[in-house]
C-alpha cells in the first residue's frame, strides 16, 4: 500500500511567504493546508483528519502564534500535533514561552527554505519512528498476552456455513471486533462491532465492549432469554454507566442463528444495513436497524427483526471500512458501490472463499479496518 503524504498546516499572514512555502513543501511531497490567520486555522482544523505538523508565524494580527498554540493545547487531539514557530526575530524569552507550550522548535524566516523542509522532515521522521516503536511494544504485549478481538476460526452451525474476512489498517489492530458465541447445538450468536476511533486507541476499548457483550449473552441464555434487542439494550445500559467507556461509542450488529427453525434474529446499533443475497432472484435486499450507537444514550431504541433465508441465500454483515476510501478529494463513502461490486461477484457463482480474494481490491485506498461476515444458508 502506498504511504499517504504528510499533511502540513501553514499559518502566516504574509501571503507571499505563504505561497513560497506551499510551492516548496508541495514539491517535496507534502499535502499543504494554509491559513492567513490563527483564527482561520482554528476553523480549518478537522479532528477527524488533522495535519501531521503545524508551522505557524508568531507575529500575526488579532491572535499571535503563542495565543494560537494556547488554543490548540486545550484540545486533546490538536495539542499532540508537532508545532513549529516561524519568526523574523530571535528572542530567548519568546522561545521559552513557546517551549513551555510544548512547541518543537523555532524557525527563523530568513532560513533557506530547503533547510526548513529538511527540519520538518526530520521532525516527522522522529515522530514516525517513535510511533512505530510504541506500536511494536503494544503489539508484542498483545501477542504475549494472547489478546485478540478477532477469532481464529468459526463454529460449526447446523444448516448454515459461517465465514468472515478481516484486514487491519496499516497492519495495526483497530476498532473492529468479531465474535461467535455458540450457546448450544441450536443457538449461535454472531457479533460484529466497530469502536469509533483509529488503530490502537480504538483496539484498546474493543475488549471492554466484547466482555460486556459476552457476559450479557451468557447471562441471557442461562435464563432462556434469546431476544437480541433485549441483550443489546442490557449491553448499552452497562456501557453508558461505565466511567472508563465514557464518550467511547461503537456500532454493533448482533445476530442469533437458530439452527432448529432456520431463522436469524437481528438487532443493530448504529451499524450499516445488512445485505441479504436472494439467490433465486440474483439480487440484494437490504436490512436496516434503527438502534443508536452503543454508549450514546441509555435508551438505544433497539428492535429485533427476523431474517428468513432460503437455500443458497447469503447474508453479509460488514463495517464501514468496506465502504470508506480515500482519493484526491479526501475521505469518501460509497455503500452502493460496494454492494454492486459484491453482487457482480456473487452472480458469477463465486463462493465467499473466492470473493474474499477480491476484497483487497475493494479497499485499494483503505483508510480503516475492514471486516465482513458471511452467513450462507445450506
N, C-alpha and C positions, 0 to 999 in steps of 0.2 A: 504494500500500500504506500502511495506517495505521501511524504510528510507535508503537512499543511504549512504554508509560510507563516512566519511570526507576524503578529499584528502589533503595530506601534501607534500610539496616540500622540500626536504632535500638537502642542498648545503654545501659540505665540501670537501676539497682536501685530507683529511685523510681517505683513503678508508677503513681502519679497523674500525675506529669510525663510518663511514657512514654505513657500513654493520651491526654493532651492533645496530644502531638507527633504521634501516629498520626492523630488526628482532623484536625489542621491539614494535615499532609502528604497525607493521603488526599484531602481536599477540594481540594488543589492539584494533584491528578492523579498523585500518586506511588503506587507499589506498595510497601507497607511490610512489612518483616520486623522482629520485635522479639525482644530477649533481655534478661532481667533480671540477667545476669551476663556477664562476659567468657568464662567457661568455657562458658556456654550458647551464646554467639555463635560460639565456635570449633566447636561441634558442629553448629550450624545452617548454617554457611558451606558452600556447594557450589561446587566448582571448575568444574563444568560450567555452572552458572547463577549466577555471583557477582553481588552487588549492584553498582550503579554508584557508590555512595558510602556511607561508613560514618560515622555520627555517634555518638560514644561518650562517656559520662560518664567523668570522670577518677577521682573518688573512689568506688570500689566496694569490695566485700568482699575476698575472698581475692586476687583478681587485679585490680589497678587498671588504669586506661586506658593508662598507659605500658607496663606489662607485656603488656597485650593487643596493643598496637601492635608490641612487640618480637617477639611470636609471629608476627604477620602478616608482618613483614619477612623472616622465614625462608622464606617460601613465594613462589615465582616468580609465581604468579597473584595472590595476595592483597596482596602488597606494593605493587602498582601501583594498587590501588583508592584513590581520593581519601579521605582520613581527616581528620575534624574532631573536636576535643576539646570536650566540654561541661563546664563547671565553674562553681561558685558564687563562686570567688575568683580573683583575678589575681595571678600570681606570675611574675616575669621569669625566674627560674631554671627553673621548671617549663616555661615556654613554650619556652625554649632547648632543654631536653631533648626536648620534643615535636617541635620543628622539626628537630633533629638526626636524628629518626626519620622525617623527610620528611612530617610532618603538614602539612596545608594551612593550618590556622588553628585558633585557639581561639575558642570562643563562650561568653560568659557566660550562665548560665541565666536571669538576670533581663532578658535582651534580649527585646524583644517578639517573639512567635512569628512574626509576619508578616515581620519583619526576618530571622529565622533562615532562613525558607523562601526569601526573596529571595537571601540569601547562598549557600545551597545551589544554587539555580537558576543563579546567576551562575557558580559554580564549574563546574557541569556544562556550562553553555553554552561556557565557555572550553575545557574538555576536549574537547567535541564538535567545536568549531571547529578545534582543533589536530589532532584525529584526521582531520578532513576534509581539512585542508591536507596532512597527511602522506600520506593516501591519494591525493590528487591528484598529488603528486610521484611516488609509486611508479607510478601509472597512466601518467603522462607518460613515465617512464623505460621502462616495459614497452612502450609504444607506439612509442617511438623506436627501441628495440632489436628490435622486431618479435617479441617473445617471446610465444608462445601455447601454451596447454595444451589448446585445443580447435581442431580442424581447421576450415578454411573450407569444405571440401567432402568428398565421399566418392568412393572409387574405383569404377569400373565393374567388376562381378563377374559373370561369365557364370553364368546360371542363378539369380541372386539379385538382389534390389534392397535396398540398404542405405540407411537414413536415420537421422537422430538429431535430438533436441531437447535443448537445454541452456538453463538460466536461472540466472544468478548470484544470490546472495543480497544484497539491498540494492545491486545494480549493482556489486558488488565481487568480482573473481575470488577463488575459494576453492580447496578441495582436490580438486574433481572434475577428472579428466583423461580425454581420449578420444583414441584414435589408430587409424588404419587403415594397416596396413603391407602393401603389395602386393609379394609376393616375385616372382611371375611371373604368367603368364596363368592358371595353375592354382591357386595358393595365395594367400590373403589373410588376414592376421591382424587381428582386431578386439580392441581394448583399451578397457576401461572401469575406471577406478580412482577411489578416494576416499581422499585423505590425511586422517588424523584431525586435527581442528582446524577453526578458522574463518578465513574471509576471507584476508587477505594472508599471514598466518603459514603457513597450510596451502598456499596457492598457491605460495609460495616453494619449497617442497620438491617440488612436482609435477614440476619439471624434472629433478631428480635421479632420481626414480623412472622417468620417461619415458626418460631417457637410458640407464639400465641395461636397461630392457625392450627398447628398440630395438636396442641392441647385442647383447643375448642372442638376439633373434630373428634378426638378420642373421647372427650367427656360427653359430647352429644351422642356418639354411637353407643357408649356404655349405658345411656338412658333410653336408647331406642329412638332418638331424635335424628331424623335424616333430612331436615329442611335446610337447604343451602342458604336460604335467606336468613333464617334464624341464626345459623352458625356465623354468617358474615356479620350480622348485627352484634353478636356477642364479641367477636374479634374487634370490631370497630370501637365498641364502648371501652374495652380494656386499653386499646391503643390511645384513645383520646385522653385517658386519665393517667397515662404513663409519662412521667416527667422527662424521662430520657428520650422519648419519641415525640416530644412537643415540637410542632411545626414540621415534622417529618411525615410526608404524605406518600401513599403508594396506591397504585392501581392493583386490582386483583380479579382474576377470573376463577371461580370455584365451581367445579362440576362434579356431580355424583353419578357414576355409572352403575346401573342396576342390571346385573347380568341375568337375573331371573326374568324380568319383564322386557329387557332390551331398551328401556327408556333412559334418558340422560336428563338429570335436573341441573339447572344452571342459574347462577346468580353472579352479578358483576358489580365491581366498584370502580367506576371511572375508567373502565377498560375499553379497548377497541371492539367494534362489532365483530362477532364471530362469523366465519364463512362456512356455510353448510353446502357442501358439493352434492347436488342431487344427481346421481349417476344416470338415472333413467332419462333425465331431461338435459343432461350435459350443461348445467348452469349452477350458479351460486344463489343461495338465499342468505340474506344477512340476518343475524340475530343480535339485537341491541339490548343492553341493560340500561336501567335508569338510576342505578345506585351511585352515590357520591364516592370520591376517593376516600380510602381508609385514613382516618385521622383528621378529616376536615371538620365534621360536626358529629356530636354523639349520636344523633339520629341520621343514619346514612340513607334512609328510604330505600331499603333493598327489597326486591321482589324475586320470586322464583318462576322460572319458565321450564316447560317440559319440551325436550327435543326428541322427536321420533325419527329414527333413521332406518332406511331400508338397506338391504344387502348391497354392498359396494359403495354406499354413500361414505363421505368423509367429512369430518368436522375439523376446522382449523382455528386454533387459538394462538394469538401472537401479540408481541409487544410492539410499541411504536418505533423501535429500531428498524423494523422491517419496512416501514413506510417513510422514514425520515432519511434525508440525504442532503449533501451539500454540493452546491455548484457556485459559479461565479457570482450569482445573486445572493448567496448566503444559504441558510438552512431552509429546507422546504419539506413538505409532507405530501404524499400522494397515495392515499388509500386505494383509489380506483386503479391506479397503475399496477400496484402490487397484486390486486385481485385479478385483473385481466391477464397479467403475465402468468400467474399461477393457474388460472383457468385454461390458458392455452396449453400448458404442460399436461394438465390432467386430461384434457380432451384428446391428447395424443396417446392416451392409455399408459402414461408413465406412472409407475408406483411411487410412493413417497420416498422410498430409498433412493430412487433415481432423481426425483425432484430436488432432494436435498443438495445434490451436486451443483444445482443451478443457483442456490441461494447466495453464494459468494458474488455472482454476477449481479444479483438483485441489489446488493449493497456495495457496489463498486466505490461509492463515495460515502462509506459508513461513518456515522457520527455518534453512534450509541451501541449498547449491547443489542444483539438480535436473537430472538427466541421464537420458535414455532413449535406447537404441539399438534400432532395429527392423530385423530381417533377414527379408525377405519372399522366400518360395520361388516363383519364376516357373514 
